[in-house]
Amino acid sequence: MKKACITSTLGILCLLTSQLVFAGEGNDPLGWLERMSTAMNQMDYQGTFVYMQGDEMETMRITHVSGEGGVQERLVSLSGAAREVLRDSNGVRWVLGDETSVLADRSVKKSFFPELPQDIESQAGQSYVFKMGGKTRIAGHMARNIKVMPRDHYRYGYSLWLEEHSGLLLKWELLDSQRKALAKLMFTDLSLGSEVDTGELKPSGRMSQARTVESGLPTAGPGKSGQPHWKPVRLPPGFTLTSHRYIDGKTDGGSEYEHLVYSDVLAVVSVYVESLDNGSAHPEATQRHGTTHLYTCKSGNVMVTVVGNLPAVAVEMIGKSVELTSH
């Protein structure tokens, strides 16, 4: 049950971090996306949104305040398993279900809605087509639709509805190759600026009183040369290495561990490589968790795991091509 809650929560956060990285005026879709990126990071906003995937639906509330001390965010579930996530300059803290401990990760300090690069067209243009859509009313606000469609079958498409005046994201859809919605996220109410109740940033009594423990996620820096020891030789067009962590635990009798993150500006995929004990059996497998695909396989004396909000064909291609470099 704990793993299911963590997967679900991180899945929603993944959507908020890796697929809503997008927000211009007029009929310029890229200009609107740049406005969205700025709005989601710099504006104060608060609202309730519904996340729908298949027959499942979850309701959550988010409060986002940007001030002199940086960004403060609180995300709390209103339906399903009880969940609460806080983020500020000290990192991220979260508590799931009926757990009595708060997990903390001081290495995660970026916003759930990171800024887009200034040259998004040159970086993502080879992988996506950007188009303007129509108008509609969402959560009491007029919104403009932006369509972001993939040029190949290695990534998903997106349909975004942005608040007409600010560019703030009001609704999001993840689309498959047939343009069928795999998942949806939509605000049902939204407050902006001075209307935001900053009192909702205060953690619940459960989070305030619970014992805090570190998440245990690796935070060590890269290897001596800073270059990956293992890496995929095949990647979908447009994906480049954006983050790399390597831990050589062999000297302490532990495991060798490497984590590489690749992105095409919109989609993000992680590649994990971990040394195995001799004789360990890890059969090749592809799993689907909502809109996320996970591929694992054994390559020599290491286990390779690839996970991302990408079609199965993409994570499988990446995982099968991971090789030891000449490093």
N, C-alpha and C positions, 0 to 999 in steps of 0.2 A: 504494500500500500504506500509506503514511504517513497519507493522508487517511482511509482505511478504519479504521485503528487509532484515530485521534483521534476519529472519529465514534462508534465503538463504545464507547470509554472515556467520552467525554463523555455518551453516551447513558445509560450506567449511572449516571454521576454525576448526570445530569438526573433519573433515577428516584429517586436517593437524596436529591435536593434539592427537586424540585418535586412529587413524588407521594407521598413518604413524610414529608411535613411534618406528618403526623398523629402522641399516645397518651394516680379514678372508681371507681368500684366498683359492684357489683351489676349491674343491667341498664340502666344509663344509658350509651348509646353515646358521648355527647359527653364524659362524665366519663372514659371509657376513652381516648378520643383525646387528651385533655389530659394524662393520665398518660403516654401514649406520647411525646408531644412533650418532656416533661420528662425521661423516661428516656433517650431517644436522645441528648440533649444533655448531661445531667449525670452519668449513670452511667458507670462504667468497664466496658467489655465488649470481648470479643475472640472472633472466630469465623470459620468458613468458610461461605460461602453459595454457592448455585448460582443462576445467572440463566439462564432458559430462554425462548427466543422462536422459535416455529416449530420447525424442525429443529436450531436452533443452541443450544448449551449452553456456558456459561462458568462456571468455578469461581474464586472470589476470596476473599481473606482480609482482614479488617478488624480493626484494633486502634484503640480509641478510649479515651483517658484524659483526664479532666477534673481539673485541679489549680489551684493558686494562679496559675500562669503562663498559665492559659487552657486551651484544648483542643488536644490533639495527636492527629492521626489518621494512620494509614498504611493504604493500600489497595494490595494487590498481587495480580496474577493468578497463578493456579496452573495454568491451562490456556490453550491458544491462544497468541496473541502475548504476549510478555513486556511487562508494564505495571506501573508503580509510581507511586503518587500520595502525596504528603505534604502535610499541612496543619497549620499552627500560627499563632502570632501574626504571623509574617512573610509570611503568604499561602500560596499553593499552588505546589508544584513537582511536575512530572511528567516521566517519561521513558517513551517508547513504543518497542516493538519493539527493533531493533538500533541505535537512534539513539545518537549519541555526545554529544549535548547534552541538558541538562536545561532544560526550559521553565519559566519562573517568572511568576507573576502576583501581585503584591503587593496588588492591589485586592480579591482574593477572600479574605476572612477569616471569613466566616460558616460555621457548621457545615453538614455535609451534611444534618443533620436540624434545621432551624430551628424555633424555638418557634412554637406557634400563638397567635393573638390570644385574649385572654380572652373576647371576644364572638363566638366562632366560629359559634355558632348563628345570630346575627343576620346575620353576614357571608356564611355559606355556606348557610344554611337555604333561601334562595330558589332555590338551584341544585341542592341535593342533599337526599336523604332518608337518614337515619341509622337503622340497625337492628342489633339484637343477633342474633348467630348462635349456633352451638353450641360445643362444646369438642372439642379433640383434643390429641394429644401430638406435639410437634415438637422435634427436637434434644434430647430428654431432658427437656423442660419442658412442663407443661400450658399450653395456650393457649386464649384466648377469641376468637371470630370477630366482627368488626365489618364490616357491609356499608354502603358509601357509594354510593348509586345516584343518577345524574343525573336531573334533572327534564325535560331536553330532549336533543336529539341533537347538541348542540354540544360535549359533553365526554364523557370516559370515566367508567366506574364503577370502584370499588375493593373488594376483599375483603381484609381485614387480619386476621391472627392475632397477638394480643398475649400475651406471657408473663403468666400469671395473677397473679403476685405483684407484679411491677414495672411491667408495661405495655410492656415492651420489645418491639419488632417482631420477630417470628420468621418470618413468611411474608407475602407480598404478591402479589396478582394484579391485573392491569389488565384490565378487562372492556369489551367492546364493547356496542352497543345490544341485542344478543341475549344478553347476559350470558355470552358466550364469552370465555375467557381469551386475551388477545393476548400477554401476557407474564407470567412468574412469577419470583419471587425467594424463596428459602427457605434459612434457616440449616440446616446439617447438623450442626454442633457449635457450642457456645456456652459461654464462660466469663464469669463476672461478678465484679465487685469485686476482692477480694484474689487471685482465681484468675488474673487477667490477667497475662500475661508482658510487662512493659513493655519488655523487651529487643527485642521485635519492632517497636518504634517506630523502632529504629535503621535508617537508610537502608542499602540495599545498597551494596556496593563500587562498583558501576557508577554509582549516583547520586551517591555521595560524591566520586568522582574525575572525573566528567564536567564539562565546561565549562557553566556556567549562563548562559542567555540569556533576556532578557525576552520574554514571549509576543508583545508588540506589540499586544495588545488595547487599544483606546482607554480611557484613564482620566481624561480631562479632565472638568471639571465642566460644568454646563448653560450655556446662553446667558445673555446679560446679564439678561434678564427672568426666566429660570428656567422659561419656558413653552415647550412644544413648538412647533417651526416647522411640522412635519408631524404629522398624527395621523389615526387611523381614525375615521370618523363612525359606523360600525356595529360594535358589539361584542356578543358573547353576553351575555345578562343576568348581572349579578353581577360582571363583570370591571371592575376599576378600575386606573388608572395607579399603579404602585408604584415605578418607577425611570425616570430620564430622563437621558441624556447627549447633549450636543450639541457638535460641534467644527466651527468655521468655518475651514476650511483654505484658503479661496479667496484670502485676503489673502496667503498664501504660495505661491500657485500650485497648491495641493493641492485636495483634494475636501472638499465639505461632507458631514458625516456626522452622523447622528442615530440614537440607539438608545432605544427605549421598551419598557418591560416592563409587562405587564398580568397580573393574577392574580385568580382568584375565591377565593383562599385555598388551594385545593388545586392546581389546574392553573395553569401559567404559560406565557405566550406572549410572544415577543420580536418587535418590529417594527423593522427596519433600513431607513433611508433614506439613500441615498448619491448624490451628484451624478454625472452621466455626461458624458463628452465628447460634443460634437456629432456626431450621426450614429451613435452606438453602437447596436447592435442587440441587444436582450434580449427574446426572445419570452416570452410568458406560459407558465408551466409549474408543475405541481404534482408534487412528488416525495415518495416515502415512504422513510424510512430506519428500518426497524424499526417502532416505534410512534410515531415522530415524523414529522409532515408538514411539508413546506417548500413555500411558494408564492412565486413571483417574478413580477414584472411591471414594465413600464416605464410611468411616469406623468410625462408632460412631459419634463423634463430630469433626472429622478431614477430610480433603480432602487429598487423596494420589495421587501423580502424579509421574509416572515413565517414563523417557525418555532416549533413547540411540540408537546407531546405531547397533541394534540387531533385529532379527526376532520378529514378533508380539508375538509368543508363549512365548518368554523369558520375555518381559516386562510385559505381563499379569500374568505370574506365579509369578513374583516378587511382583507386585502390590497387587495381591489378598492375599498374605501371610504376608503383613505388619501388625504387632501387637504391642500393647503397652507392653513395657518390665516391669520387676519387679523393675526397677530403682526407 
